[in-house]
Amino acid sequence: MAKNFMAGMKKTLVDLQPSTFSETEKIKKQIVILESLKQFIPPLAAEEYKLLENNILKHGCKDPLTVWETTKQKAGIGETDEPIFILIDGHNRYKICTQFGIDFKIGILDFEDLDEVKDYMIDFQLGRRNLNPEQISYFRGLRYNREKTGKGKYNRAGEESVDIAEKLAAEHSVSPRTIKNDGDYAKGVEKLPIEIKSELLAGKIDLSKEEIQRLGKTEINTEALSSVEAIKNAIGRGEEKTPVKSNQKVVKA
């Protein structure tokens, strides 16, 4: 499905009517970055970012940046219908191009609302081939959690009886249990400070998937999660266990 999804997205971008030069330049100056959407962009390692930077400096920015044409009200950042253009793909390229004054192309997509944009960005990331195991689990978990709670695009009328975990498991060739674990993992990742979250998804932090899953299932004060050591301690304190008395019978599920 990932291959078909990516093919569809490429076709959508190709089919976009090109803006006039003046319109395009105006849009470029109005591009807005939302932190709530930037979190769906996997962080690049320092060496990966440097390679991308060198490539753009040498060859220019070949791939268009994707923006969402909307209004402040629809984007949830104002009460007016003032038009804005929100960046949804190409954050690293945009940063490099603006830093060095390099020109870039844009592709404009239309979405009904912010939730639909998030669905698109999650699907887009899952369609990439260069995700590491942490990133794959994170994005699968995000999609599972959104669909499970009815915020995703797949949980529509007539599909309520579908087991979301089983559906996504079949789609990604894993078990339903793996999908549910991914859901807990994504919840745990979302509780982390942005710096630790970025390092974790880059595979650079000594926190296991099991620990992050436990964090996702634990009620905890996220302000206390300022370091890896603090996270490990918080998980230990937040874990709730029900002691089994000696005269109780333990029934195995």
C-alpha positions as MATLAB code, in Angstrom:
seq = 'MAKNFMAGMKKTLVDLQPSTFSETEKIKKQIVILESLKQFIPPLAAEEYKLLENNILKHGCKDPLTVWETTKQKAGIGETDEPIFILIDGHNRYKICTQFGIDFKIGILDFEDLDEVKDYMIDFQLGRRNLNPEQISYFRGLRYNREKTGKGKYNRAGEESVDIAEKLAAEHSVSPRTIKNDGDYAKGVEKLPIEIKSELLAGKIDLSKEEIQRLGKTEINTEALSSVEAIKNAIGRGEEKTPVKSNQKVVKA';
ca = [
       0.000    0.000    0.000;
       2.886    2.349    0.739;
       4.049    2.142   -2.863;
       0.584    2.935   -4.207;
       0.209    5.794   -1.745;
       3.494    7.382   -2.788;
       2.624    6.985   -6.458;
      -0.670    8.739   -5.836;
       1.019   11.605   -4.022;
       3.533   12.082   -6.852;
       0.697   12.162   -9.359;
      -1.144   14.728   -7.231;
       1.887   16.997   -7.153;
       2.551   16.575  -10.876;
      -1.069   17.420  -11.710;
      -0.945   20.715   -9.829;
      -1.396   23.736  -12.050;
       1.810   25.814  -11.941;
       1.465   29.260  -10.402;
       2.745   32.313  -12.187;
       6.216   33.453  -11.198;
       4.915   36.385   -9.148;
       2.366   34.211   -7.326;
       4.985   31.590   -6.527;
       7.435   34.142   -5.150;
       4.689   35.651   -3.015;
       3.788   32.236   -1.592;
       7.418   31.494   -0.743;
       7.521   34.595    1.449;
       4.338   33.541    3.249;
       5.321   29.990    4.168;
       4.482   29.153    7.779;
       5.914   26.299    9.864;
       3.664   24.784   12.536;
       5.434   22.988   15.375;
       2.432   20.652   15.674;
       3.164   19.426   12.135;
       6.943   19.629   12.270;
       6.875   16.791   14.809;
       5.849   14.427   11.979;
       9.163   15.037   10.211;
      11.824   12.528   11.341;
      14.969   14.338   12.493;
      18.079   13.946   10.374;
      21.342   12.901   11.956;
      24.047   15.579   11.809;
      25.911   13.765    9.053;
      22.698   13.246    7.058;
      21.819   16.921    7.320;
      25.325   17.902    6.206;
      25.085   15.608    3.175;
      21.733   17.156    2.238;
      23.162   20.634    2.692;
      26.186   19.882    0.504;
      23.978   18.319   -2.165;
      21.687   21.364   -2.315;
      24.630   23.762   -2.361;
      26.129   21.844   -5.278;
      23.051   20.901   -7.322;
      20.279   23.151   -6.040;
      16.954   22.083   -4.523;
      15.532   19.656   -7.082;
      12.434   18.358   -5.253;
       9.543   20.774   -4.636;
       8.529   21.697   -1.109;
       4.900   20.851   -0.352;
       2.634   23.457    1.215;
      -0.975   23.479    2.351;
      -2.984   26.415    1.069;
      -5.476   27.289    3.796;
      -6.634   30.038    6.152;
      -5.568   30.963    9.674;
      -8.908   29.787   11.016;
      -8.676   26.328    9.393;
      -5.092   25.953   10.577;
      -6.120   26.788   14.133;
      -3.792   29.780   14.482;
      -6.318   32.601   14.182;
      -9.943   33.571   13.748;
      -9.775   35.129   10.293;
      -9.967   33.787    6.755;
      -6.612   35.320    5.909;
      -4.860   32.941    3.470;
      -1.647   31.244    4.592;
       0.641   28.565    3.198;
       1.801   25.950    5.699;
       4.836   23.776    5.024;
       4.012   20.062    5.261;
       7.017   18.468    3.523;
      10.559   19.703    2.970;
      11.385   21.298    6.319;
      15.103   20.525    6.137;
      15.339   21.686    2.522;
      13.463   24.873    3.393;
      15.868   25.621    6.253;
      18.905   25.113    4.036;
      17.501   27.083    1.112;
      16.510   30.067    3.247;
      19.852   30.018    5.059;
      21.894   30.141    1.849;
      19.473   32.028   -0.379;
      18.839   29.085   -2.704;
      15.717   29.044   -4.847;
      13.230   26.204   -4.560;
      10.031   24.986   -6.182;
       6.730   24.465   -4.375;
       3.751   22.148   -4.775;
       0.404   23.183   -3.321;
      -2.048   20.693   -1.828;
      -5.545   21.252   -0.481;
      -6.906   19.628    2.687;
     -10.180   19.951    4.539;
      -8.614   20.544    7.947;
      -5.548   20.067   10.145;
      -6.441   16.466   10.987;
      -6.437   15.557    7.308;
      -2.995   17.137    6.960;
      -1.696   15.047    9.864;
      -3.091   11.888    8.273;
      -1.344   12.755    5.025;
       1.976   13.433    6.746;
       1.864   10.169    8.720;
       1.036    8.173    5.594;
       3.746    9.998    3.665;
       6.376    9.107    6.257;
       5.256    5.472    6.358;
       5.738    5.376    2.594;
       9.418    6.251    2.895;
      12.084    3.559    2.711;
      14.750    5.106    4.918;
      12.975    5.054    8.270;
      14.779    3.398   11.172;
      12.939    0.912   13.474;
      12.124    3.612   16.040;
      10.584    5.874   13.408;
       8.570    3.032   11.861;
       7.108    2.090   15.246;
       6.373    5.739   16.017;
       4.480    6.466   12.806;
       2.596    3.166   12.852;
       1.634    3.932   16.430;
       0.505    7.448   15.568;
      -1.701    6.116   12.823;
      -3.154    3.396   15.048;
      -3.918    5.852   17.857;
      -5.549    8.355   15.517;
      -7.712    5.751   13.810;
      -8.603    4.052   17.084;
      -9.883    7.290   18.570;
     -11.793    8.264   15.454;
      -9.466   11.116   14.459;
      -7.962    9.311   11.514;
      -9.353    9.274    8.011;
      -9.988    5.519    8.026;
     -12.417    5.360   10.942;
     -15.451    6.525    8.992;
     -19.107    5.575    9.032;
     -19.542    1.958    8.073;
     -16.058    0.990    9.278;
     -16.535    1.169   13.044;
     -16.608   -2.606   13.353;
     -13.207   -2.995   11.700;
     -10.431   -4.048   14.077;
      -7.932   -1.241   13.496;
      -4.988   -3.247   14.848;
      -5.744   -6.190   12.567;
      -6.225   -3.932    9.552;
      -2.929   -2.111   10.069;
      -1.140   -5.359   10.933;
      -2.154   -6.832    7.574;
      -1.146   -3.642    5.804;
       2.330   -3.538    7.369;
       2.937   -7.306    7.584;
       3.240   -7.429   11.372;
       1.074   -8.804   14.179;
      -1.860   -6.920   15.754;
       0.060   -7.018   19.047;
       2.958   -5.187   17.381;
       0.583   -2.474   16.189;
      -0.855   -2.065   19.699;
       2.659   -1.899   21.150;
       3.456    0.745   18.548;
       0.462    2.701   19.841;
       1.894    2.686   23.376;
       5.316    3.568   21.966;
       3.907    6.595   20.118;
       2.130    7.751   23.288;
       5.407    7.507   25.191;
       7.348    9.390   22.519;
       4.770   12.179   22.552;
       5.403   12.735   26.274;
       9.108   13.448   25.758;
      10.700   16.910   25.456;
      11.378   17.756   21.802;
      15.174   17.438   22.162;
      14.977   13.962   23.720;
      12.278   12.928   21.263;
      14.481   13.883   18.316;
      17.464   11.994   19.720;
      15.313    8.952   20.462;
      13.854    8.783   16.943;
      17.362    9.177   15.559;
      18.360    6.066   17.529;
      20.849    7.938   19.703;
      19.363    7.515   23.190;
      19.650    4.586   25.574;
      15.927    4.048   26.032;
      14.408    0.779   24.859;
      11.085    0.412   23.085;
       9.765   -1.421   26.147;
      10.656    1.532   28.381;
       8.958    4.012   26.054;
       5.900    1.748   25.831;
       5.716    1.703   29.635;
       5.985    5.485   29.615;
       3.067    5.607   27.176;
       0.908    3.591   29.573;
       1.956    5.533   32.678;
       0.241    8.594   34.108;
       3.143   10.904   34.684;
       4.149   14.558   35.028;
       5.841   15.195   31.691;
       7.596   18.297   33.030;
       9.807   15.980   35.085;
      11.118   14.155   31.987;
      14.143   16.377   31.509;
      16.793   13.696   30.973;
      17.183   10.009   30.179;
      17.921    9.273   33.837;
      14.822   11.230   34.914;
      12.713    9.304   32.404;
      13.968    5.949   33.661;
      13.301    6.969   37.262;
       9.853    8.308   36.412;
       8.876    5.110   34.653;
       9.919    3.114   37.713;
       7.930    5.325   40.071;
       4.892    5.438   37.814;
       4.628    1.703   37.304;
       1.653    0.304   39.151;
       1.671   -3.286   40.282;
      -1.084   -5.150   42.075;
       0.407   -7.519   44.663;
      -0.950  -11.056   44.709;
      -1.757  -12.337   48.186;
      -0.521  -15.788   49.122;
      -4.040  -17.224   49.433;
      -5.133  -15.904   46.035;
      -5.297  -18.106   42.979;
      -3.532  -16.776   39.965;
      -5.503  -17.308   36.786;
      -3.437  -17.218   33.617;
      -5.023  -15.605   30.606;
];
